[in-house]
Amino acid sequence: MVQLRPRASRTPASAEAMVDEGQPTSEEEAEHGLLLGQPSSGAAAEPLEEDEEGDDEFDDEAPEELTFASAQAEAREEERRVRETVRRDKTLLKEKRKRREELFIEQKKRKLLPDIILEQLTTASQTGAKKSPGKLKVSLHKKREDCEKEKKVKVEKVQSVSQRSYVAVRLKDQDLRDARQQAAKAFIRDSLYGPGTNRTTVNKFLSLDNKRAPVKKAAAQFLNNAWGVQKKQNAKRFKRRWMVRRMKASKK
Amino acid sequence: MGEFKVHRVRFFNYVPPGIRCVAYNNQSNRLAVSRTDGTVEIYNLSANYFQEKFFPGHESRATEALCWAQGQRLFSAGLNGEILEYDLQALNIKYAMDAFGGPIWSMIASPSGSQLLIGCEDGSVKLFQITPDKIQFERNFDRQKSSAIRKMIVDRQYMSVSKRKCIVWGVAFLSDGTVISVDSAGKVQFWDSATGTLIKSHLIANADVQSIAVADQEDSFVVGTAEGTVFHFQLVSVTSNSTEKQWVRTKPFQHHTHDVRSVAHSPTALISGGTDTHLVIRPLMEKVEVKNYDAALRKITFPHRRLISCSKKKQLLLFQFAHHLELWRLGSTVATGKNGDTLPLSKNADHLLHLKTKGPENIICSSVSPCGSWIAYSTACRFFLYRLNYEHDNISLKRVSKMPAFLHSALQILFSEDSTKLFVASNQGCLHVIQLLEGSFKHLHTFQPQSGTVEAMCLLAVSPDGNWLAASGTSAGVHVYNVKHLKLHCTVPAYNFPVTALAIAPNTNYLVIAHSDQQVFEYSIPDKQYTEWSRNVQKQGLHHLWLQRDTPITHISFHPKRPMHILLHDAYMFCIIDKSLPLPNDKTVLYNPLPPKNESDVFRRRTAHAFKISKIYKPLLFLDLLDERTLVAVERPLDDIIAQLPPPIKKKKFGT
């Protein structure tokens, strides 16, 4: 927004609205905008609100005239101020970053073991490389969990890690992959067991022999043991409680 | 033999997952079978079709293709878009490589074995180079460039024919340019790849024909249908002395009840597997040289390892499922009866615990301690140990947290007899000994693998006095460790067939080993040599009917008061070997039921031999001695398994 000098123009609101959103680099443009704004503001000079008392006095006056030099000086001042703030911000950020880097380096140094132990580890590991890949995994896991142990081996330096203990994956890729896998499985399922295939239940399949025997027998799964499981359980519980009640009643 | 009360248990609701892919390796005569839950099993066809290795499944894996490449390397590809390579020594997955093409529908290895070709959902065919460590992406083919595709690609396409969409389930490309396709309309069609025309079409089924496999010599192929029928096609000359040949459908086999999702063609046999969970291996009579029992049909239905463990003191059974464990207490009875009576239960069997596993992986192994207060199980990444407390009739469970880092995946778990020690065989070949204390544990020792190779230890046995631990790997002999002094005591000499069951007898400390070719050895641990009885058995040889049994012995146990008895069982029989009786030779009757009491002594003596076999309880998943007078037999009738399978194709029969 253009920073307009507080001027009691005839229609201050409309003048501001007329001016461009982007910041003009020099005062000339702003002036130009204001100048432009005038005739239209004149055109849009509907009956003014009569709340401002001061307006009555300035109604007939022409707007103030600005000299070019003063406007230019003002513009230059603005620019300088803006440049100064930007430079200050940059230097502040640089300093902050530097400080943070130093802090990280210090922390890393603290976490690493002294070089002597690292050397010993390298020689030891080269002789028995295959002995305990499990230990490798453990140290990598612990590193990942960020626990506060003193002995933390920086494994990449000591041994080439043949087993990765973790893989970074994009979640979006994983969802896509899962979706495709599900679609493929659904395709197989539909083509084998979907509509249009000539499938029958296992019960009917197993009962074919029973039906063709000289003495016809019942179907293979004639009894449905899964029917009414809850009802049967409730009945059992009720019976137990009823028996207990009868016992108590008969004792009395 | 004695009288026993037998708990017949039928509430183990075991349903094996259906077979999805089958791949045959000619070099080592091994078969890789992948199931719908992601488990991959390796069967050694020359070791009496024994399942020697397996890789546990995973919920997100939906394997669609399995193939061997470069000799002994096994690859699988699935709908999650990844290619997995399996490490057959360490029994874990070497790596998973994402192919970035969406779900992978098919995969094949080049005849030289150095390249891998996969067909993806987005229509591209990708070529991978197999390097010694990994596989490397080489090229990407677009959908239409079929000239660059190598021979024998199995692919899946959509084709719109008439009203309903016809799905081509399998394609095989022969070296003379013929393309064979099987589709869901029940047709086997022969196409000419040069002109792109249909040569011949066979309508063989009313339902989908779902799989095809061509033999290496390209003179025969086998197709499997959704009705469970497997057809054999052969290239036969038109007349007896003409050179012109044509493809003729020769043999139908109906060994399955549900869809046959996958077939394989070895030089001498047709292998098929499908939704009904049976693996059927049908040797072809014309290809088999020696016509003996080896040429018979083999149907593998029940697992070759134990899924049930038992706590004898508290009469508990722990059932292992893919994603949960169930703990049951056996019922009890107060009635008595004669031989063959069914006694009514006074107290029903109790379902004490339903323990679900966390995470998408399947459970590899589980065990309950003999005292009943510890449960341990392991998945591919984690190990879980729980402490159980019994108050009156209630049970409370408490997890032992903070498992040690080296215990992340176990192939076998075993508790010692007094429940103070836990033995864990990890898949790196190490054997860990852990002492169990009141709420926690202490790591005592780790036995490292012997010769520097990573040998996965598959079976464990501990002696009842707690001094000896026997561990069998896949190829080395059985190692016997001294638990008190924590060192290796001796090694039983290696035998060329894998071990199927191990047990150490109480008091005498004889180690009894059963192999997949049905041989039984007895080794004396204190003396470090085979026992006299075992040498006699080897000298005389076992009865031919014993050696012709189909299923391996999965469990061996002993009677506490009778040291001369060994109790062992397989899926269709259980046997008590009485070492004091003479051994049967080939002329005696092996399966002799108990003769009636009023027969003469002479008759009894003639038929009495060491192997007392009973086939009353079958199919047996587990049988053990609970105490001196009680046995528990866990049966799983085949009908109960079939009742829980997906729906089969409708068969219209006259009169129904």
Contacts between the chains, C-beta under 8 A, distances in Angstrom:
chain1	res1	chain2	res2	distance
A	130	B	454	7.9
A	132	B	406	6.5
A	133	B	428	7.9
A	134	B	405	5.1
A	134	B	406	4.5
A	134	B	408	6.1
A	134	B	428	7.9
A	135	B	405	6.2
A	135	B	406	7.5
A	137	B	405	6.9
A	137	B	408	7.5
A	138	B	405	3.8
A	177	B	80	6.7
A	177	B	81	6.1
A	177	B	102	8.0
A	180	B	81	7.4
A	180	B	102	5.0
A	180	B	103	5.6
A	180	B	121	6.4
A	181	B	60	7.7
A	181	B	62	6.9
A	181	B	79	4.8
A	181	B	80	5.2
A	181	B	81	7.4
A	181	B	103	5.8
A	183	B	103	8.0
A	184	B	62	7.8
A	184	B	79	4.6
A	184	B	102	7.9
A	184	B	103	4.1
A	184	B	105	7.8
A	184	B	121	6.5
A	185	B	62	6.2
A	185	B	79	6.2
A	191	B	167	5.5
A	191	B	184	6.7
A	192	B	208	7.5
A	192	B	226	7.5
A	192	B	259	7.0
A	193	B	646	6.8
A	193	B	647	6.7
A	196	B	164	5.9
A	197	B	207	7.8
A	197	B	649	7.8
A	198	B	206	7.1
A	198	B	207	6.3
A	198	B	649	5.7
A	198	B	650	4.9
A	199	B	647	4.3
A	199	B	648	6.9
A	199	B	649	6.3
A	199	B	650	6.4
A	200	B	647	6.0
A	200	B	648	6.6
A	200	B	649	7.3
A	200	B	650	3.9
A	200	B	651	7.7
A	201	B	647	5.7
A	202	B	642	6.4
A	202	B	643	5.6
A	202	B	644	7.7
A	202	B	645	6.2
A	202	B	647	6.3
A	202	B	648	6.9
A	203	B	643	7.7
A	204	B	650	7.7
A	205	B	257	7.1
A	205	B	647	7.8
A	205	B	648	5.1
A	205	B	650	8.0
A	205	B	651	7.4
A	206	B	639	6.9
A	206	B	642	6.6
A	206	B	643	7.2
A	208	B	651	6.8
A	208	B	653	5.6
A	208	B	656	5.9
A	211	B	655	7.1
A	211	B	656	4.7
A	212	B	653	6.4
A	212	B	655	5.7
A	212	B	656	6.4
A	220	B	639	7.0
A	220	B	643	7.5
A	221	B	643	6.3
